[in-house]
Amino acid sequence: MADVTRWPAHRLAAALRRGEVSSREALEQYLARVESANLGLNAVVTLDVDGARRAADAADAARARGELTGALHGVPMTVKDTFCTAGLRTTCGDPEWDHVPERDAEAVRRLRGAGAVIFGKTNTARRAADWQTVNPLFGATNHPRDRARSPGGSSGGAAAALAAGMTALELGSDVAGSIRLPAGWCGVCGHKPSWGIVPQRGHLPPPPGTLGRRDLNVVGPMARAVADLDLALGVLAGPAQPDAVGWRLELPPPRAAAPAEFRLAAWLDDPQYPVEPEVRAVTEAAITALMRAGVRIVDRHPDLPLAEAVGLHQILLYPLMDPDADLTVRQWLAADERRQRVRARLDAFFAEVDALLTPVAVTAAIRHDHSEPFSERMLPSARGDRPYLDLFGWLSLASVAYLPATVVPVGQTPDGLPVGLQIIGNYLHDRTTLAVARAVEEVLGTGS
């Protein structure tokens, strides 16, 4: 049979529905791929081979009876090891949180409910708190193109597994770029949803057993094609109990469909967070290709310095990530008021354009650097070493304002390192950023 490990998830799902391939056959190919590719990458850290085989066999039996569970019926996939999985080890890369949950995270439950066959967990940064993927339980995950480099973090195991063909689909999370950065660095797709539309319950952090949801944090899909992100978001988005008793989620349709119908803005560099020349060259080439295809793009950006977004992001983020960071209620309320004013300015900006195109990061994938303290690391640069915290630069705007952002690969540096483009939209306009990302795939010929 055909090698399905490079197929996008939507193609595999369609083949499974038609009976052209069985779930068990697809699963076995993925398990074989993990066995051959994972040793050098360390992306998949926990497997549930027996449970996945039972689930795949059940999916095949159900299909034979004419019973399809949902949009992901029989599709093998992995999830980031920040999500609780019933009966399967969950750690978030931290020995203190290493446990076997009794129930799935809500997002995992929805994926299983749509028919997905979850066969393993992918590596993450300790407590999901780094732009590299390393922790004391499983060690570091390596980049699929260069093992001396990081795939990004904290969903680095997810991005590396997708790029190496070890899974059809992934579930990641993002509080400061943890879906977007590794997607951009590994050459895969990722979607950071609007805050609040995908339930967080069962995600670590916060600690196991916590019922409340965290500010800034979102749960979203990662894949090898934008169509897969759209498919998965349809499964994941919507209120959980008890909210579902009283409200429903209806995301607005895309503002346009054909590439030439979109009104886009591009913001490709910034004096305070300058983009490395080899990365900027790739993003500029992508913008040029889009314009030649008839896409309307204006060189403008919101009336909001990146440094202002980064500073506000750090004020709101650090108390979530660092137990020693303290923020009084009065200080948080003041920061939240600043956030709401930023959101109002962005709402006015997106009344005039459909989406904003930006870099994902100031640099392509970096060499491993796990030195501590985190804040004192440096990034190699054509201009001389620069602060590691410059990685906040292009990631903070969407996080602090609760906006959707889709990352799609657009090329590679002369060294063969992938470069992604970030597509930011207005709050709840997730379908628009996904549609723009599909237009990018169409123009650049990268879609599947």
PAZAMAR-923259 format. One record per residue (C-alpha): residue number from 1; residue in one letter; x, y, z. Coordinates in steps of 0.1 Angstrom, whole numbers, plus 5000, padded with zeros to 4 digits. Layout:
REM residues N
+-----+------+------+------+------+
| seq | type |    x |    y |    z |
+-----+------+------+------+------+
| NUM |    a |    X |    Y |    Z |
...
+-----+------+------+------+------+
REM end
This chain:
REM residues 448
+-----+------+------+------+------+
| seq | type |    x |    y |    z |
+-----+------+------+------+------+
|   1 |    m | 5000 | 5000 | 5000 |
|   2 |    a | 5010 | 5037 | 4997 |
|   3 |    d | 5031 | 5054 | 5023 |
|   4 |    v | 5006 | 5075 | 5041 |
|   5 |    t | 5030 | 5090 | 5066 |
|   6 |    r | 5035 | 5121 | 5044 |
|   7 |    w | 4999 | 5126 | 5036 |
|   8 |    p | 4981 | 5156 | 5052 |
|   9 |    a | 4955 | 5145 | 5077 |
|  10 |    h | 4925 | 5156 | 5056 |
|  11 |    r | 4937 | 5134 | 5027 |
|  12 |    l | 4942 | 5104 | 5051 |
|  13 |    a | 4908 | 5110 | 5067 |
|  14 |    a | 4891 | 5109 | 5032 |
|  15 |    a | 4910 | 5077 | 5023 |
|  16 |    l | 4899 | 5061 | 5055 |
|  17 |    r | 4863 | 5071 | 5049 |
|  18 |    r | 4864 | 5055 | 5015 |
|  19 |    g | 4880 | 5024 | 5027 |
|  20 |    e | 4912 | 5029 | 5006 |
|  21 |    v | 4933 | 5024 | 5036 |
|  22 |    s | 4925 | 5010 | 5071 |
|  23 |    s | 4932 | 5028 | 5103 |
|  24 |    r | 4953 | 4999 | 5115 |
|  25 |    e | 4974 | 5000 | 5084 |
|  26 |    a | 4980 | 5037 | 5088 |
|  27 |    l | 4988 | 5033 | 5125 |
|  28 |    e | 5014 | 5006 | 5118 |
|  29 |    q | 5031 | 5028 | 5093 |
|  30 |    y | 5033 | 5057 | 5118 |
|  31 |    l | 5046 | 5034 | 5145 |
|  32 |    a | 5073 | 5021 | 5121 |
|  33 |    r | 5081 | 5056 | 5112 |
|  34 |    v | 5085 | 5066 | 5149 |
|  35 |    e | 5108 | 5035 | 5154 |
|  36 |    s | 5131 | 5046 | 5125 |
|  37 |    a | 5131 | 5084 | 5129 |
|  38 |    n | 5126 | 5092 | 5165 |
|  39 |    l | 5159 | 5079 | 5179 |
|  40 |    g | 5177 | 5109 | 5165 |
|  41 |    l | 5150 | 5134 | 5171 |
|  42 |    n | 5135 | 5125 | 5205 |
|  43 |    a | 5102 | 5140 | 5195 |
|  44 |    v | 5078 | 5113 | 5206 |
|  45 |    v | 5084 | 5105 | 5243 |
|  46 |    t | 5055 | 5082 | 5252 |
|  47 |    l | 5036 | 5056 | 5232 |
|  48 |    d | 5004 | 5037 | 5237 |
|  49 |    v | 5008 | 5010 | 5211 |
|  50 |    d | 4983 | 4985 | 5225 |
|  51 |    g | 4956 | 5011 | 5232 |
|  52 |    a | 4961 | 5027 | 5198 |
|  53 |    r | 4958 | 4993 | 5180 |
|  54 |    r | 4926 | 4986 | 5198 |
|  55 |    a | 4912 | 5020 | 5188 |
|  56 |    a | 4923 | 5016 | 5152 |
|  57 |    d | 4907 | 4981 | 5150 |
|  58 |    a | 4875 | 4995 | 5165 |
|  59 |    a | 4875 | 5023 | 5139 |
|  60 |    d | 4879 | 4998 | 5111 |
|  61 |    a | 4851 | 4976 | 5125 |
|  62 |    a | 4829 | 5006 | 5128 |
|  63 |    r | 4835 | 5017 | 5093 |
|  64 |    a | 4828 | 4982 | 5080 |
|  65 |    r | 4793 | 4986 | 5097 |
|  66 |    g | 4789 | 5020 | 5080 |
|  67 |    e | 4794 | 5039 | 5112 |
|  68 |    l | 4817 | 5068 | 5110 |
|  69 |    t | 4825 | 5085 | 5143 |
|  70 |    g | 4835 | 5120 | 5131 |
|  71 |    a | 4858 | 5141 | 5109 |
|  72 |    l | 4889 | 5123 | 5121 |
|  73 |    h | 4876 | 5088 | 5120 |
|  74 |    g | 4906 | 5064 | 5123 |
|  75 |    v | 4933 | 5091 | 5118 |
|  76 |    p | 4964 | 5083 | 5139 |
|  77 |    m | 4979 | 5113 | 5158 |
|  78 |    t | 4999 | 5124 | 5187 |
|  79 |    v | 4994 | 5151 | 5213 |
|  80 |    k | 5018 | 5174 | 5232 |
|  81 |    d | 5027 | 5161 | 5266 |
|  82 |    t | 5011 | 5190 | 5283 |
|  83 |    f | 4976 | 5174 | 5278 |
|  84 |    c | 4962 | 5149 | 5302 |
|  85 |    t | 4955 | 5116 | 5286 |
|  86 |    a | 4934 | 5090 | 5305 |
|  87 |    g | 4955 | 5060 | 5314 |
|  88 |    l | 4986 | 5074 | 5296 |
|  89 |    r | 5016 | 5090 | 5313 |
|  90 |    t | 5014 | 5128 | 5313 |
|  91 |    t | 5043 | 5149 | 5326 |
|  92 |    c | 5046 | 5184 | 5310 |
|  93 |    g | 5083 | 5176 | 5313 |
|  94 |    d | 5084 | 5180 | 5350 |
|  95 |    p | 5090 | 5152 | 5376 |
|  96 |    e | 5066 | 5169 | 5400 |
|  97 |    w | 5037 | 5166 | 5375 |
|  98 |    d | 5046 | 5131 | 5362 |
|  99 |    h | 5014 | 5111 | 5366 |
| 100 |    v | 4988 | 5090 | 5349 |
| 101 |    p | 4955 | 5109 | 5346 |
| 102 |    e | 4921 | 5093 | 5351 |
| 103 |    r | 4905 | 5114 | 5324 |
| 104 |    d | 4914 | 5132 | 5291 |
| 105 |    a | 4919 | 5169 | 5287 |
| 106 |    e | 4888 | 5183 | 5271 |
| 107 |    a | 4906 | 5189 | 5238 |
| 108 |    v | 4918 | 5153 | 5238 |
| 109 |    r | 4883 | 5141 | 5245 |
| 110 |    r | 4870 | 5160 | 5215 |
| 111 |    l | 4897 | 5146 | 5192 |
| 112 |    r | 4888 | 5111 | 5203 |
| 113 |    g | 4851 | 5119 | 5200 |
| 114 |    a | 4858 | 5128 | 5163 |
| 115 |    g | 4874 | 5095 | 5158 |
| 116 |    a | 4911 | 5102 | 5162 |
| 117 |    v | 4934 | 5074 | 5172 |
| 118 |    i | 4959 | 5089 | 5197 |
| 119 |    f | 4990 | 5067 | 5198 |
| 120 |    g | 5015 | 5089 | 5217 |
| 121 |    k | 5027 | 5120 | 5233 |
| 122 |    t | 5053 | 5145 | 5221 |
| 123 |    n | 5081 | 5163 | 5240 |
| 124 |    t | 5077 | 5198 | 5255 |
| 125 |    a | 5098 | 5222 | 5274 |
| 126 |    r | 5096 | 5219 | 5312 |
| 127 |    r | 5062 | 5233 | 5322 |
| 128 |    a | 5059 | 5245 | 5286 |
| 129 |    a | 5081 | 5275 | 5295 |
| 130 |    d | 5108 | 5278 | 5269 |
| 131 |    w | 5112 | 5284 | 5231 |
| 132 |    q | 5134 | 5253 | 5231 |
| 133 |    t | 5122 | 5218 | 5239 |
| 134 |    v | 5141 | 5202 | 5267 |
| 135 |    n | 5132 | 5189 | 5302 |
| 136 |    p | 5148 | 5167 | 5329 |
| 137 |    l | 5126 | 5137 | 5322 |
| 138 |    f | 5132 | 5132 | 5285 |
| 139 |    g | 5160 | 5155 | 5275 |
| 140 |    a | 5161 | 5177 | 5243 |
| 141 |    t | 5143 | 5173 | 5210 |
| 142 |    n | 5164 | 5179 | 5179 |
| 143 |    h | 5155 | 5197 | 5147 |
| 144 |    p | 5146 | 5174 | 5118 |
| 145 |    r | 5169 | 5193 | 5094 |
| 146 |    d | 5199 | 5197 | 5118 |
| 147 |    r | 5202 | 5178 | 5150 |
| 148 |    a | 5225 | 5205 | 5165 |
| 149 |    r | 5195 | 5229 | 5164 |
| 150 |    s | 5163 | 5232 | 5183 |
| 151 |    p | 5129 | 5227 | 5167 |
| 152 |    g | 5116 | 5255 | 5189 |
| 153 |    g | 5093 | 5252 | 5219 |
| 154 |    s | 5074 | 5245 | 5238 |
| 155 |    s | 5055 | 5224 | 5212 |
| 156 |    g | 5088 | 5214 | 5197 |
| 157 |    g | 5082 | 5177 | 5199 |
| 158 |    a | 5049 | 5182 | 5180 |
| 159 |    a | 5065 | 5202 | 5152 |
| 160 |    a | 5095 | 5179 | 5148 |
| 161 |    a | 5072 | 5148 | 5147 |
| 162 |    l | 5051 | 5164 | 5120 |
| 163 |    a | 5081 | 5175 | 5100 |
| 164 |    a | 5096 | 5140 | 5102 |
| 165 |    g | 5064 | 5122 | 5092 |
| 166 |    m | 5058 | 5106 | 5126 |
| 167 |    t | 5022 | 5117 | 5130 |
| 168 |    a | 4993 | 5129 | 5109 |
| 169 |    l | 4982 | 5157 | 5132 |
| 170 |    e | 4991 | 5173 | 5165 |
| 171 |    l | 4976 | 5192 | 5194 |
| 172 |    g | 4997 | 5220 | 5207 |
| 173 |    s | 4994 | 5250 | 5231 |
| 174 |    d | 5006 | 5286 | 5229 |
| 175 |    v | 5010 | 5312 | 5256 |
| 176 |    a | 5040 | 5330 | 5241 |
| 177 |    g | 5044 | 5315 | 5207 |
| 178 |    s | 5046 | 5278 | 5216 |
| 179 |    i | 5027 | 5267 | 5186 |
| 180 |    r | 5038 | 5294 | 5162 |
| 181 |    l | 5076 | 5294 | 5168 |
| 182 |    p | 5082 | 5256 | 5164 |
| 183 |    a | 5058 | 5255 | 5134 |
| 184 |    g | 5078 | 5283 | 5117 |
| 185 |    w | 5112 | 5268 | 5126 |
| 186 |    c | 5102 | 5232 | 5114 |
| 187 |    g | 5084 | 5241 | 5082 |
| 188 |    v | 5049 | 5230 | 5093 |
| 189 |    c | 5016 | 5247 | 5099 |
| 190 |    g | 5002 | 5259 | 5132 |
| 191 |    h | 4972 | 5278 | 5144 |
| 192 |    k | 4969 | 5298 | 5176 |
| 193 |    p | 4932 | 5303 | 5180 |
| 194 |    s | 4915 | 5333 | 5195 |
| 195 |    w | 4917 | 5331 | 5232 |
| 196 |    g | 4889 | 5312 | 5249 |
| 197 |    i | 4874 | 5293 | 5219 |
| 198 |    v | 4891 | 5260 | 5227 |
| 199 |    p | 4887 | 5247 | 5262 |
| 200 |    q | 4919 | 5245 | 5283 |
| 201 |    r | 4908 | 5221 | 5310 |
| 202 |    g | 4932 | 5193 | 5314 |
| 203 |    h | 4962 | 5213 | 5300 |
| 204 |    l | 4994 | 5216 | 5321 |
| 205 |    p | 5002 | 5242 | 5333 |
| 206 |    p | 4985 | 5250 | 5356 |
| 207 |    p | 4992 | 5220 | 5378 |
| 208 |    p | 4973 | 5187 | 5374 |
| 209 |    g | 4937 | 5189 | 5388 |
| 210 |    t | 4933 | 5227 | 5382 |
| 211 |    l | 4899 | 5236 | 5369 |
| 212 |    g | 4904 | 5273 | 5360 |
| 213 |    r | 4917 | 5285 | 5327 |
| 214 |    r | 4948 | 5306 | 5323 |
| 215 |    d | 4950 | 5341 | 5308 |
| 216 |    l | 4968 | 5342 | 5274 |
| 217 |    n | 4971 | 5305 | 5269 |
| 218 |    v | 4954 | 5288 | 5240 |
| 219 |    v | 4950 | 5252 | 5227 |
| 220 |    g | 4953 | 5247 | 5189 |
| 221 |    p | 4962 | 5223 | 5161 |
| 222 |    m | 4995 | 5218 | 5142 |
| 223 |    a | 4997 | 5200 | 5109 |
| 224 |    r | 5014 | 5197 | 5075 |
| 225 |    a | 4987 | 5215 | 5056 |
| 226 |    v | 4964 | 5244 | 5064 |
| 227 |    a | 4933 | 5224 | 5055 |
| 228 |    d | 4942 | 5201 | 5084 |
| 229 |    l | 4942 | 5231 | 5108 |
| 230 |    d | 4908 | 5240 | 5096 |
| 231 |    l | 4895 | 5205 | 5100 |
| 232 |    a | 4909 | 5201 | 5135 |
| 233 |    l | 4897 | 5236 | 5147 |
| 234 |    g | 4862 | 5225 | 5137 |
| 235 |    v | 4865 | 5196 | 5161 |
| 236 |    l | 4882 | 5215 | 5189 |
| 237 |    a | 4864 | 5249 | 5191 |
| 238 |    g | 4833 | 5255 | 5212 |
| 239 |    p | 4822 | 5258 | 5248 |
| 240 |    a | 4827 | 5231 | 5273 |
| 241 |    q | 4803 | 5223 | 5301 |
| 242 |    p | 4788 | 5241 | 5319 |
| 243 |    d | 4790 | 5270 | 5295 |
| 244 |    a | 4776 | 5249 | 5266 |
| 245 |    v | 4743 | 5249 | 5284 |
| 246 |    g | 4738 | 5285 | 5275 |
| 247 |    w | 4760 | 5295 | 5245 |
| 248 |    r | 4773 | 5283 | 5212 |
| 249 |    l | 4803 | 5294 | 5192 |
| 250 |    e | 4797 | 5306 | 5156 |
| 251 |    l | 4829 | 5319 | 5141 |
| 252 |    p | 4825 | 5344 | 5113 |
| 253 |    p | 4832 | 5330 | 5078 |
| 254 |    p | 4863 | 5340 | 5060 |
| 255 |    r | 4862 | 5376 | 5048 |
| 256 |    a | 4872 | 5365 | 5014 |
| 257 |    a | 4881 | 5333 | 4995 |
| 258 |    a | 4902 | 5339 | 4964 |
| 259 |    p | 4937 | 5353 | 4970 |
| 260 |    a | 4930 | 5385 | 4951 |
| 261 |    e | 4899 | 5393 | 4972 |
| 262 |    f | 4919 | 5398 | 5004 |
| 263 |    r | 4930 | 5431 | 5018 |
| 264 |    l | 4962 | 5424 | 5036 |
| 265 |    a | 4989 | 5444 | 5055 |
| 266 |    a | 5025 | 5435 | 5058 |
| 267 |    w | 5048 | 5444 | 5087 |
| 268 |    l | 5081 | 5426 | 5079 |
| 269 |    d | 5107 | 5444 | 5101 |
| 270 |    d | 5110 | 5466 | 5131 |
| 271 |    p | 5140 | 5486 | 5144 |
| 272 |    q | 5136 | 5472 | 5179 |
| 273 |    y | 5131 | 5436 | 5169 |
| 274 |    p | 5151 | 5435 | 5135 |
| 275 |    v | 5147 | 5403 | 5115 |
| 276 |    e | 5178 | 5385 | 5104 |
| 277 |    p | 5186 | 5392 | 5067 |
| 278 |    e | 5182 | 5356 | 5055 |
| 279 |    v | 5148 | 5353 | 5072 |
| 280 |    r | 5136 | 5387 | 5059 |
| 281 |    a | 5147 | 5378 | 5024 |
| 282 |    v | 5124 | 5347 | 5024 |
| 283 |    t | 5094 | 5366 | 5038 |
| 284 |    e | 5099 | 5395 | 5013 |
| 285 |    a | 5100 | 5370 | 4985 |
| 286 |    a | 5068 | 5354 | 4997 |
| 287 |    i | 5051 | 5388 | 4998 |
| 288 |    t | 5063 | 5396 | 4963 |
| 289 |    a | 5049 | 5363 | 4950 |
| 290 |    l | 5016 | 5371 | 4966 |
| 291 |    m | 5014 | 5406 | 4950 |
| 292 |    r | 5023 | 5392 | 4916 |
| 293 |    a | 4994 | 5368 | 4920 |
| 294 |    g | 4971 | 5398 | 4925 |
| 295 |    v | 4969 | 5398 | 4963 |
| 296 |    r | 4964 | 5434 | 4976 |
| 297 |    i | 4991 | 5441 | 5002 |
| 298 |    v | 4999 | 5474 | 5018 |
| 299 |    d | 5030 | 5482 | 5038 |
| 300 |    r | 5014 | 5493 | 5071 |
| 301 |    h | 5010 | 5481 | 5107 |
| 302 |    p | 4989 | 5489 | 5137 |
| 303 |    d | 4997 | 5521 | 5157 |
| 304 |    l | 5013 | 5500 | 5183 |
| 305 |    p | 5051 | 5496 | 5187 |
| 306 |    l | 5062 | 5460 | 5191 |
| 307 |    a | 5080 | 5469 | 5223 |
| 308 |    e | 5047 | 5481 | 5238 |
| 309 |    a | 5031 | 5447 | 5230 |
| 310 |    v | 5061 | 5428 | 5244 |
| 311 |    g | 5062 | 5448 | 5276 |
| 312 |    l | 5025 | 5443 | 5283 |
| 313 |    h | 5028 | 5406 | 5274 |
| 314 |    q | 5056 | 5401 | 5299 |
| 315 |    i | 5037 | 5419 | 5327 |
| 316 |    l | 5007 | 5395 | 5321 |
| 317 |    l | 5028 | 5364 | 5314 |
| 318 |    y | 5055 | 5362 | 5340 |
| 319 |    p | 5032 | 5357 | 5370 |
| 320 |    l | 5017 | 5327 | 5351 |
| 321 |    m | 5051 | 5311 | 5344 |
| 322 |    d | 5072 | 5320 | 5375 |
| 323 |    p | 5059 | 5313 | 5410 |
| 324 |    d | 5083 | 5340 | 5423 |
| 325 |    a | 5068 | 5367 | 5401 |
| 326 |    d | 5042 | 5387 | 5419 |
| 327 |    l | 5014 | 5409 | 5406 |
| 328 |    t | 4988 | 5425 | 5428 |
| 329 |    v | 4952 | 5426 | 5418 |
| 330 |    r | 4955 | 5464 | 5413 |
| 331 |    q | 4985 | 5459 | 5390 |
| 332 |    w | 4967 | 5432 | 5370 |
| 333 |    l | 4936 | 5453 | 5366 |
| 334 |    a | 4958 | 5482 | 5353 |
| 335 |    a | 4976 | 5458 | 5329 |
| 336 |    d | 4943 | 5444 | 5317 |
| 337 |    e | 4929 | 5479 | 5310 |
| 338 |    r | 4960 | 5486 | 5289 |
| 339 |    r | 4953 | 5453 | 5271 |
| 340 |    q | 4917 | 5463 | 5264 |
| 341 |    r | 4928 | 5496 | 5249 |
| 342 |    v | 4953 | 5477 | 5227 |
| 343 |    r | 4925 | 5455 | 5216 |
| 344 |    a | 4904 | 5485 | 5207 |
| 345 |    r | 4932 | 5499 | 5186 |
| 346 |    l | 4936 | 5466 | 5168 |
| 347 |    d | 4899 | 5463 | 5162 |
| 348 |    a | 4900 | 5496 | 5143 |
| 349 |    f | 4930 | 5485 | 5123 |
| 350 |    f | 4913 | 5452 | 5113 |
| 351 |    a | 4883 | 5472 | 5101 |
| 352 |    e | 4905 | 5483 | 5072 |
| 353 |    v | 4924 | 5451 | 5065 |
| 354 |    d | 4915 | 5414 | 5067 |
| 355 |    a | 4948 | 5402 | 5082 |
| 356 |    l | 4983 | 5413 | 5090 |
| 357 |    l | 5014 | 5394 | 5077 |
| 358 |    t | 5045 | 5393 | 5099 |
| 359 |    p | 5076 | 5372 | 5105 |
| 360 |    v | 5072 | 5345 | 5131 |
| 361 |    a | 5106 | 5351 | 5147 |
| 362 |    v | 5137 | 5373 | 5143 |
| 363 |    t | 5157 | 5343 | 5133 |
| 364 |    a | 5155 | 5308 | 5119 |
| 365 |    a | 5161 | 5277 | 5141 |
| 366 |    i | 5189 | 5282 | 5165 |
| 367 |    r | 5215 | 5259 | 5179 |
| 368 |    h | 5207 | 5242 | 5212 |
| 369 |    d | 5214 | 5265 | 5242 |
| 370 |    h | 5200 | 5253 | 5275 |
| 371 |    s | 5221 | 5275 | 5297 |
| 372 |    e | 5205 | 5291 | 5327 |
| 373 |    p | 5192 | 5316 | 5335 |
| 374 |    f | 5170 | 5316 | 5305 |
| 375 |    s | 5169 | 5354 | 5304 |
| 376 |    e | 5207 | 5357 | 5299 |
| 377 |    r | 5209 | 5335 | 5268 |
| 378 |    m | 5219 | 5352 | 5235 |
| 379 |    l | 5210 | 5347 | 5199 |
| 380 |    p | 5237 | 5347 | 5172 |
| 381 |    s | 5231 | 5375 | 5148 |
| 382 |    a | 5245 | 5391 | 5117 |
| 383 |    r | 5248 | 5422 | 5138 |
| 384 |    g | 5264 | 5405 | 5168 |
| 385 |    d | 5248 | 5385 | 5196 |
| 386 |    r | 5214 | 5397 | 5206 |
| 387 |    p | 5191 | 5389 | 5236 |
| 388 |    y | 5172 | 5356 | 5236 |
| 389 |    l | 5142 | 5375 | 5248 |
| 390 |    d | 5141 | 5391 | 5213 |
| 391 |    l | 5121 | 5360 | 5204 |
| 392 |    f | 5091 | 5377 | 5221 |
| 393 |    g | 5091 | 5404 | 5194 |
| 394 |    w | 5068 | 5390 | 5167 |
| 395 |    l | 5049 | 5367 | 5190 |
| 396 |    s | 5035 | 5391 | 5216 |
| 397 |    l | 5010 | 5410 | 5196 |
| 398 |    a | 4986 | 5381 | 5189 |
| 399 |    s | 4990 | 5367 | 5224 |
| 400 |    v | 4984 | 5399 | 5244 |
| 401 |    a | 4954 | 5409 | 5224 |
| 402 |    y | 4938 | 5374 | 5222 |
| 403 |    l | 4940 | 5373 | 5184 |
| 404 |    p | 4941 | 5343 | 5161 |
| 405 |    a | 4974 | 5337 | 5142 |
| 406 |    t | 4982 | 5311 | 5116 |
| 407 |    v | 5017 | 5301 | 5106 |
| 408 |    v | 5024 | 5286 | 5072 |
| 409 |    p | 5059 | 5278 | 5057 |
| 410 |    v | 5070 | 5301 | 5029 |
| 411 |    g | 5106 | 5290 | 5021 |
| 412 |    q | 5140 | 5283 | 5036 |
| 413 |    t | 5172 | 5301 | 5043 |
| 414 |    p | 5204 | 5294 | 5022 |
| 415 |    d | 5213 | 5269 | 5050 |
| 416 |    g | 5181 | 5250 | 5044 |
| 417 |    l | 5163 | 5261 | 5075 |
| 418 |    p | 5125 | 5266 | 5072 |
| 419 |    v | 5109 | 5301 | 5074 |
| 420 |    g | 5073 | 5306 | 5083 |
| 421 |    l | 5049 | 5335 | 5078 |
| 422 |    q | 5026 | 5346 | 5106 |
| 423 |    i | 4990 | 5357 | 5096 |
| 424 |    i | 4973 | 5376 | 5124 |
| 425 |    g | 4936 | 5384 | 5123 |
| 426 |    n | 4910 | 5402 | 5144 |
| 427 |    y | 4895 | 5385 | 5174 |
| 428 |    l | 4873 | 5355 | 5165 |
| 429 |    h | 4882 | 5358 | 5128 |
| 430 |    d | 4901 | 5325 | 5129 |
| 431 |    r | 4885 | 5314 | 5096 |
| 432 |    t | 4900 | 5344 | 5079 |
| 433 |    t | 4936 | 5338 | 5090 |
| 434 |    l | 4932 | 5301 | 5079 |
| 435 |    a | 4918 | 5312 | 5045 |
| 436 |    v | 4947 | 5336 | 5040 |
| 437 |    a | 4971 | 5308 | 5049 |
| 438 |    r | 4955 | 5286 | 5023 |
| 439 |    a | 4958 | 5314 | 4998 |
| 440 |    v | 4995 | 5316 | 5006 |
| 441 |    e | 4998 | 5278 | 5000 |
| 442 |    e | 4980 | 5281 | 4967 |
| 443 |    v | 5002 | 5309 | 4954 |
| 444 |    l | 5035 | 5294 | 4966 |
| 445 |    g | 5025 | 5259 | 4957 |
| 446 |    t | 5031 | 5245 | 4991 |
| 447 |    g | 4996 | 5231 | 4999 |
| 448 |    s | 4985 | 5195 | 4998 |
+-----+------+------+------+------+
REM end
